[in-house]
Amino acid sequence: MMYRIAWNLLREHWRTQRRYHAFSHVPLDLIEPLLGDAASVEDIVDARRALHRLSSQTLDALPSKCRKAFVLHRVDGLTYPEIAAAMGISVKMVEKHIGRALARCRAALGRPR
């Protein structure tokens, strides 16, 4: 019975390793199209202007709790429950704050909801 347990554990270990390597491999034919689609200088300048406008005008105009929740999520990478715990509010309120911030960002960029 111990031999069978050891055999199953070893087999599961090798399956896991094989799956891990299969997910980390990216075929070259999938990368090639990305190399040819380099952004033009104008696109980069436009994106930087939009980002500056968002950071200097739109985010500063948000209510403080809304801005804090948005920054904690998008900049610091916290999850909604982590933000809720840090701010002392419910997860649902975090969702509302981030949704409101995203809506304002979309409106500032001229994109429909």
C-alpha positions as CSV (number, residue, x, y, z in Angstrom):
1,M,0.0,0.0,0.0
2,M,2.9,2.4,0.8
3,Y,4.4,1.6,-2.6
4,R,1.1,2.5,-4.3
5,I,0.8,5.8,-2.4
6,A,4.4,6.8,-3.3
7,W,3.7,5.8,-6.9
8,N,0.6,8.0,-7.1
9,L,2.3,11.0,-5.5
10,L,5.2,10.7,-7.9
11,R,2.8,10.4,-10.9
12,E,0.8,13.5,-9.7
13,H,4.0,15.4,-9.3
14,W,5.1,14.8,-12.9
15,R,1.6,15.6,-14.2
16,T,1.7,18.9,-12.4
17,Q,5.2,19.7,-13.7
18,R,4.1,18.9,-17.3
19,R,1.0,21.1,-17.0
20,Y,3.1,24.0,-15.6
21,H,5.5,23.9,-18.4
22,A,2.8,23.6,-21.0
23,F,1.2,26.8,-19.7
24,S,4.5,28.7,-19.6
25,H,5.4,27.9,-23.2
26,V,4.4,30.4,-25.8
27,P,4.8,29.3,-29.5
28,L,6.8,31.7,-31.6
29,D,4.0,32.0,-34.2
30,L,1.8,33.7,-31.5
31,I,4.5,36.2,-30.7
32,E,5.4,37.2,-34.3
33,P,2.2,39.2,-35.0
34,L,2.8,41.3,-31.9
35,L,6.3,42.3,-33.1
36,G,5.0,43.8,-36.3
37,D,2.3,46.0,-34.5
38,A,4.6,48.5,-32.9
39,A,2.8,51.6,-31.8
40,S,3.7,54.8,-33.7
41,V,5.1,57.8,-32.0
42,E,1.8,59.7,-32.4
43,D,-0.1,56.9,-30.6
44,I,2.4,56.9,-27.7
45,V,2.1,60.7,-27.4
46,D,-1.7,60.5,-27.5
47,A,-1.7,57.8,-24.8
48,R,0.6,59.8,-22.6
49,R,-1.5,62.9,-22.9
50,A,-4.6,61.0,-22.1
51,L,-2.9,59.4,-19.1
52,H,-1.7,62.8,-17.9
53,R,-5.2,64.3,-18.3
54,L,-6.7,61.4,-16.3
55,S,-4.2,61.6,-13.5
56,S,-4.1,65.4,-13.2
57,Q,-7.8,66.2,-13.8
58,T,-10.1,63.3,-13.6
59,L,-8.7,61.4,-10.6
60,D,-8.1,64.6,-8.6
61,A,-11.8,65.5,-9.1
62,L,-13.0,62.3,-7.6
63,P,-14.2,62.2,-4.0
64,S,-11.4,61.2,-1.7
65,K,-12.8,57.7,-0.8
66,C,-13.5,56.9,-4.4
67,R,-10.0,58.0,-5.5
68,K,-8.4,56.1,-2.6
69,A,-10.2,52.8,-3.5
70,F,-9.4,53.2,-7.2
71,V,-5.7,53.8,-6.5
72,L,-5.5,51.0,-4.0
73,H,-6.9,48.6,-6.7
74,R,-5.4,49.8,-9.9
75,V,-2.0,51.1,-8.6
76,D,-1.3,49.0,-5.5
77,G,-3.0,45.9,-6.8
78,L,-5.2,45.2,-3.8
79,T,-8.3,43.0,-4.1
80,Y,-11.7,44.3,-3.2
81,P,-11.8,42.6,0.2
82,E,-8.3,43.9,1.0
83,I,-9.4,47.5,0.1
84,A,-12.6,47.1,2.1
85,A,-10.6,46.0,5.2
86,A,-8.1,48.8,4.7
87,M,-10.7,51.5,4.3
88,G,-13.2,50.1,6.8
89,I,-16.1,49.8,4.3
90,S,-18.0,47.0,2.7
91,V,-16.9,45.2,-0.4
92,K,-20.0,46.4,-2.2
93,M,-19.0,50.0,-1.4
94,V,-15.6,49.3,-2.9
95,E,-17.3,48.1,-6.0
96,K,-19.3,51.2,-6.2
97,H,-16.3,53.5,-5.7
98,I,-14.2,51.8,-8.3
99,G,-17.2,51.7,-10.8
100,R,-17.7,55.4,-10.3
101,A,-14.0,56.1,-10.9
102,L,-14.0,53.9,-14.0
103,A,-17.1,55.7,-15.4
104,R,-15.4,59.1,-14.9
105,C,-12.3,57.9,-16.6
106,R,-14.2,56.6,-19.5
107,A,-16.1,59.9,-19.8
108,A,-12.9,61.9,-19.6
109,L,-11.5,59.8,-22.5
110,G,-14.7,60.2,-24.5
111,R,-15.4,56.5,-24.5
112,P,-19.0,55.2,-24.1
113,R,-19.9,53.0,-21.2
